Each structure stands twice: as C-alpha cells, then as structure tokens.
Amino acid sequence: MWIICLLLLIICSYTDLRERGISIWLLAASLISCVLLMMCVEIYGDSYEYIDNLLIYEPDIFKILSSLIPGSVLFIISRLTKEAIGMGDVYVMLLLGFMMGFTNTAALLFVSMFIASVFGILLMLFKGKSRKETLPYMPFLLGAYVWMLFSGMLQGVQIGL
C-alpha cells in the first residue's frame, strides 16, 4: 500500500506543479486499487503471509472512519480560507487517510504543513513574495511522506530496504 501512496503523491506533485490541479481520474484509480488490495488481503491474507503484510493498517469500520479525520480537517481549513487549500489537496488527503490510517495521516498532515509553512516564510523573507501568493501543496506532502517513510515514522510500513 505504501507504494500506491508514493506513486499517487509523485504523480499528484507533478500535475500540481505543472497544471495547478489534480486529476480526479487518478484519484479514482488509486481508490479502486486500494479497495481491491484490501479485498485481496481480506480474502487471501490467511492463505499467503506476504499478502497479509501489504496493508499499512488493519481496516475496520471505526478505523476507516477515523482515518478520514485529517482530510476533513483540511476540508474545514479549505472552506475557512476560501479554498486557499484546493479541493484536490483535500481529496488526496482523504484518500491517503483511507490508505494509511488516522495516525499516519495526521502525522503526515502536520509534517507537510510545517514544511510548507517554513518554505513559505523563507520565500517571503528572501524572495519578497507576499502572503497572498499560493504554493502547490502536493510537493510538500510528497516530501513529508518520503521523509517519514525512510525515517521509519510511518507505523505499519515495512519497505524492506
């Protein structure tokens, strides 16, 4: 599952930088692949040990609903700021929550927001940018994900490097 998250974030970062938008088709394909993977684990997980290790967390209805909280927080922030954070960013965060669980997604949200805010402050200080200028959020989300992935901060992820 961590590979699907990584590929999703790489493609979304590229399109967010290039087109300032995120493809709904990419999100739909990612959601379908995630659901299919969860179904395979549920059906074949007991028979094949390596399949059982594919998921980041053991989904049940409570965990799935709670995993949507970080994306919902981002949605509220987006509405309060008159969509300073785009809805594509919100949809990606909701999808990541579904794939990674509450703890990982909340940590990813906070780390990526911190990185984006530091970068924004540096741009204002050294490049003379104004507070009103927008930044694509997906590259910060990707950077935070990669950093958390390789530092071992993501719970339940075994990348085997």
Stockholm file with secondary structure:
# STOCKHOLM 1.0

chainA/1-161         MWIICLLLLIICSYTDLRERGISIWLLAASLISCVLLMMCVEIYGDSYEYIDNLLIYEPDIFKILSSLIPGSVLFIISRLTKEAIGMGDVYVMLLLGFMMGFTNTAALLFVSMFIASVFGILLMLFKGKSRKETLPYMPFLLGAYVWMLFSGMLQGVQIGL
#=GR chainA/1-161 SS CHHHHHHHHHHHHHHHHHHSSCCHHHHHHHHHHHHHHHHHHHHHTTTCHHHHTSCSSCCCHHHHHHHTHHHHHHHHHHHHTTSSSCHHHHHHHHHHHHHHCHHHHHHHHHHHHHHHHHHHHHHHHHHCCCTTCCCCSHHHHHHHHHHHHHHTCSTTCCCCC
#=GC SS_cons         CHHHHHHHHHHHHHHHHHHSSCCHHHHHHHHHHHHHHHHHHHHHTTTCHHHHTSCSSCCCHHHHHHHTHHHHHHHHHHHHTTSSSCHHHHHHHHHHHHHHCHHHHHHHHHHHHHHHHHHHHHHHHHHCCCTTCCCCSHHHHHHHHHHHHHHTCSTTCCCCC
//
